[in-house]
Amino acid sequence: GEIAEPFALVVARKLRLKNTYVELDLSRAAFGKQLKRADRSNARWALVIGDSEAKQGEVILKDLRAKDTKVSTEERVNIEILLARFS
């Protein structure tokens, strides 16, 4: 979204400064297609950022390796908490 894209760029930059490999998908492809692409890249995590998350300074942290559908594999995380996890 209009607000999410600049926020995603800031998040990616901050994570890269912590030596974390980050790929951004700004293709505007369907959400499911973007997640499949992330999964095929063998990424461990996907950060989902929409306009509502960006307004709140949050991301949705999605565990791409969790296959048990009975357990939630998504967690809403404040960006500062996320950055602390990658320290």
C-alpha positions in Angstrom: 0.0 0.0 0.0 0.8 3.6 -0.2 1.9 3.8 3.5 3.3 0.2 3.7 5.9 0.5 1.0 8.0 3.3 2.5 7.7 1.7 5.9 8.8 -1.7 4.5 11.9 0.0 3.0 12.8 1.5 6.4 12.3 -1.9 8.1 14.4 -3.7 5.5 17.2 -1.1 5.9 17.2 -1.5 9.7 17.3 -5.3 9.4 20.1 -5.1 6.9 22.1 -2.9 9.3 21.9 -5.8 11.7 23.4 -8.1 9.0 20.1 -9.8 8.3 19.5 -10.8 4.7 16.3 -9.2 3.4 14.4 -9.4 0.1 11.6 -7.1 -0.6 8.8 -8.0 -3.0 7.3 -4.8 -4.3 5.8 -6.4 -7.3 2.2 -5.8 -6.2 1.5 -9.5 -7.0 -1.2 -11.2 -5.2 -0.5 -11.8 -1.5 -0.6 -15.6 -1.9 1.8 -15.5 -4.8 4.3 -13.4 -2.8 4.2 -15.9 0.1 4.8 -18.8 -2.2 7.8 -17.0 -3.7 9.1 -16.4 -0.2 8.6 -20.0 0.7 10.4 -21.2 -2.5 13.3 -19.0 -1.6 13.8 -21.1 1.6 13.2 -18.0 3.7 12.6 -18.8 7.4 10.4 -15.8 8.0 8.1 -13.4 6.0 7.3 -10.0 7.3 3.9 -8.9 6.1 3.3 -5.2 6.1 0.1 -3.6 5.0 -1.0 0.0 5.5 -2.7 -0.7 8.8 0.5 -2.4 10.2 2.6 0.5 9.0 0.4 3.0 10.7 0.9 1.1 13.9 4.6 0.6 13.5 4.1 -3.1 13.4 4.7 -6.1 11.1 3.2 -9.5 10.9 5.9 -12.0 11.4 5.0 -15.2 9.6 6.9 -18.4 10.3 7.3 -20.1 6.8 8.5 -23.4 8.3 5.6 -24.0 10.7 3.4 -26.5 9.0 1.0 -27.3 11.9 -2.2 -25.5 11.0 -3.6 -25.9 14.5 -1.0 -23.5 15.9 -1.0 -19.9 14.8 2.1 -19.2 12.7 1.6 -15.5 12.6 2.5 -12.9 15.3 1.9 -9.2 15.2 5.1 -7.5 16.4 6.1 -3.9 17.0 9.1 -3.0 14.8 11.3 -2.2 17.8 10.7 -5.6 19.3 11.4 -7.2 15.9 14.7 -5.4 15.6 15.7 -6.5 19.1 15.2 -10.1 18.1 17.7 -9.7 15.4 20.4 -8.1 17.6 
